[in-house]
Amino acid sequence: MDKLRVKFTFVESLIKEPIIWKLGREFEVVTNIRRADVQADRGWVILELEGQRDEIDRGLEWVGQQGVRVDPVYEDIVEG
């Protein structure tokens, strides 16, 4: 099992979409929310993902295809 921290940044049209839930469900990845700031018109969340690395990578590719910006997080530093 691998762990990876990432930051998702959502545009207004995606705030209410269950993207994190679908990521966990469809790619068998555990999603642990570490920090978040979600408002009606924008939002971001820092997640710790846990699972098989190939499934995490496939899931993150899918998230990006949905229109969510995905940035890596190293310790408490967000890249991007």
Buried (B, 14 or more C-beta within 10 A) or exposed (E): EEEBBBBBBBEEEBBEEEBBEBBBEEBEBBBEEEEEEEEEEEBBBBBBBBBEEEBBBBBBEBBEEBEBEBBEBEEEEBEE
